Amino acid sequence: MDFYIFASIINNSCPRPMEKTPEISIIVPIYNVEKYLRECLNSIKSQTFTDWECILIDDCSPDGSGTICDEYAAGDSRFRVIHNHPNGGVAKARNLGIRAVKGEYIGFVDPDDWIETDHFQTLYELITTYRVDMAQVGLIQEYKGYCRQKPLTKTMQILDQKKVVRELFLGSSLPNYLCNKLLLRDIVSPDFPEGHVFEDMYIFNLWARNIHSAVLSPKMSYHYRRRVGSITYSRLVHTVIDYLQTSYERTKILRGIEPEAFSANEANLYLWKAAILSGKRIARYVEDSQDRQQAIEKVIQLTQNFPSPEIKVLGLKRWWRANLIRKYPRCFCALMRFVFLFDFHTRYRVRSLYD
């Protein structure tokens, strides 16, 4: 009896091995994507980099997505499921995922996309080799029947914070979306703003305050599926208005981080391009003329905070369209709808979107 007491004392006093935390936490917000989810999760499960956890946030999905999540979690302990009830939207789902992560680095994958087997291996080697706060790779935009390769940069780039802000503002080599990036856990703050449609576009500019260095690689390993229901092609007016409002807000945020990262003229050009694009989407996709007019008036109202359009900054074509949308919105809508009849490239691209 004394032997068992002694053994028990020794056992309880010896330190137990701590559970190893994963290097990378992958967050996947999930809603109504049963059709594509298995392809996404299989691509994560097949990663050559194996030291990861994947947090699946089932946002009260009405289809079989939640059941699929449970299936993968039961088969591989690296998958963890959070069933969120009631539905709270993608921003809330991502916030739940961020609060649950254990890894040193955070990556985001959208549930209707998929990744190459070496996607996270590449990102991890980049972020650790160059000892930066963020790593990015290029992506492939997937349409039905064809794809568009977007390396985003021609060569490897190492950026300091000022260059991060500038490239983020310009958006060509460092776009706002998160899916093709790996981030140091400490820089992922504050939370995603709930209620924003373009939450990626808004929050990443706030996170830029914490990004002091970054590496951009031209290697493409993320497959981004273009869908009819995606925000980019949404025909709902509130998404267009949110896009324009977010464009204005991000300009102020980035200017506050690095005032000299871009000029006033560059900001002016960016804002009016966003306004014209917003107006074009409304003109093309809002069928009811009264709804269209009300939406255009909201765009005009938001542009009251913009600097006056100048021809030397915008160029003749954009300057003319900017003034047309402000002074003659009905004419602007009629012109954009007419031009769209002959925009065969855009019409083909829209027909090639996934369901």
FENBEL-V250382 format. One record per backbone hydrogen bond with DSSP energy under -0.5 kcal/mol. CO is the residue of the C=O (numbers start at 1). NH is the residue of the N-H. E is the energy in kcal/mol with one decimal. If there is no record, write none. Layout:
<<CO:NH:E> <CO:NH:E>>
//
This chain:
<<1:5:-2.0> <2:6:-2.5> <3:7:-2.7> <4:8:-2.2> <5:9:-2.3> <6:10:-2.5> <7:11:-2.5> <8:12:-2.3> <9:13:-1.7> <10:14:-1.5> <22:104:-0.6> <23:104:-0.8> <23:105:-2.3> <24:26:-0.5> <24:53:-2.1> <25:27:-0.5> <25:107:-2.6> <26:28:-0.5> <26:55:-3.2> <27:109:-2.0> <28:57:-2.3> <29:111:-0.7> <30:59:-2.8> <33:36:-1.5> <33:37:-2.0> <34:38:-0.5> <36:40:-1.6> <37:41:-2.8> <38:42:-2.8> <39:43:-1.6> <40:44:-1.5> <41:45:-2.6> <42:46:-1.5> <44:47:-1.6> <48:50:-0.7> <50:52:-1.9> <51:23:-1.0> <51:24:-1.7> <53:26:-3.0> <53:55:-0.5> <54:56:-0.7> <54:80:-2.9> <55:28:-2.5> <55:57:-0.6> <56:58:-0.8> <56:82:-3.1> <57:30:-2.9> <57:59:-1.0> <58:60:-1.8> <58:84:-2.9> <64:68:-1.8> <65:69:-2.2> <66:70:-2.1> <67:71:-2.0> <68:72:-2.1> <69:73:-2.3> <70:74:-2.1> <71:75:-1.3> <72:76:-1.5> <76:79:-2.0> <78:54:-3.1> <80:56:-3.5> <82:58:-2.2> <82:84:-0.8> <83:85:-0.6> <89:93:-2.1> <90:94:-2.4> <91:95:-2.1> <92:96:-2.3> <93:97:-1.9> <94:98:-2.6> <95:99:-2.1> <96:100:-0.8> <97:100:-0.6> <97:101:-0.7> <98:101:-0.8> <104:185:-2.7> <105:25:-2.9> <106:183:-2.7> <107:27:-2.7> <110:113:-1.8> <114:223:-2.9> <116:119:-1.8> <117:48:-2.6> <118:122:-2.6> <119:123:-2.1> <120:124:-2.4> <121:125:-2.2> <122:126:-2.1> <123:127:-2.6> <124:128:-2.0> <125:129:-2.2> <126:130:-2.1> <127:132:-1.3> <133:184:-2.6> <134:215:-2.1> <135:182:-2.3> <136:217:-2.7> <138:221:-1.6> <138:222:-0.9> <139:150:-2.8> <140:142:-0.6> <140:224:-2.8> <141:143:-0.6> <141:148:-2.5> <142:226:-2.7> <143:145:-0.7> <143:146:-0.7> <146:143:-2.5> <148:141:-3.0> <150:139:-2.5> <151:153:-1.2> <157:159:-0.5> <157:216:-2.6> <159:214:-1.9> <160:164:-2.5> <161:165:-2.5> <162:166:-2.1> <163:167:-3.0> <164:168:-2.4> <165:169:-2.2> <166:170:-2.7> <167:171:-2.6> <167:174:-0.7> <178:108:-0.5> <178:181:-1.8> <180:137:-2.1> <181:108:-0.6> <182:135:-2.3> <183:106:-3.1> <184:187:-1.8> <185:188:-1.4> <187:189:-2.1> <192:194:-0.6> <193:196:-1.2> <197:199:-1.2> <198:202:-1.8> <199:203:-2.8> <200:204:-2.1> <202:205:-0.6> <202:206:-0.9> <203:207:-2.5> <204:208:-1.0> <206:209:-1.5> <207:210:-2.2> <207:211:-0.6> <208:211:-0.6> <210:212:-1.0> <212:161:-0.8> <213:133:-1.4> <213:134:-0.7> <214:159:-3.0> <215:136:-1.9> <216:157:-2.3> <219:138:-3.1> <219:221:-0.6> <221:116:-2.8> <222:140:-3.0> <222:224:-0.7> <223:114:-1.6> <223:225:-0.7> <224:142:-3.1> <225:227:-0.6> <226:354:-2.9> <227:230:-1.3> <230:233:-0.8> <231:234:-1.3> <236:239:-0.9> <236:240:-1.1> <237:241:-2.3> <238:242:-2.2> <239:243:-2.2> <240:244:-2.1> <241:245:-2.5> <242:246:-2.7> <243:247:-2.1> <244:248:-1.8> <245:249:-2.3> <246:250:-2.9> <247:251:-1.3> <248:252:-1.4> <249:253:-2.3> <250:254:-2.7> <251:255:-2.0> <252:256:-1.7> <253:257:-1.2> <254:258:-2.5> <258:261:-2.0> <263:267:-2.0> <264:268:-2.4> <265:269:-2.5> <266:270:-2.3> <267:271:-2.5> <268:272:-2.1> <269:273:-2.1> <270:274:-2.1> <271:275:-2.1> <272:276:-2.6> <273:277:-2.5> <274:278:-2.4> <275:279:-2.4> <276:280:-2.4> <277:281:-2.2> <278:282:-2.0> <279:283:-2.7> <280:284:-2.3> <281:285:-2.4> <282:286:-2.0> <285:287:-0.8> <288:292:-2.5> <289:293:-2.2> <290:294:-2.2> <291:295:-2.2> <292:296:-2.3> <293:297:-1.9> <294:298:-1.3> <295:299:-1.7> <296:300:-2.5> <297:301:-2.2> <298:302:-2.0> <299:303:-1.8> <301:304:-1.1> <302:305:-1.4> <303:306:-1.5> <310:313:-0.9> <310:314:-2.8> <311:315:-2.1> <314:318:-0.5> <315:319:-2.5> <316:320:-2.4> <317:321:-2.1> <318:322:-2.9> <319:323:-2.1> <320:324:-2.1> <321:325:-2.5> <322:326:-1.4> <323:327:-2.5> <324:328:-2.3> <328:332:-2.1> <329:333:-2.5> <330:334:-2.4> <331:335:-2.5> <332:336:-2.6> <333:337:-2.3> <334:338:-1.9> <335:339:-2.8> <336:340:-1.7> <337:341:-0.8> <338:341:-0.9> <339:342:-1.4> <340:343:-1.0> <342:344:-1.6> <343:347:-2.0> <344:348:-2.4> <345:349:-2.2> <346:350:-2.4> <347:351:-1.9> <348:352:-1.1> <350:353:-1.3> <352:144:-3.2> <354:228:-2.9>>
//
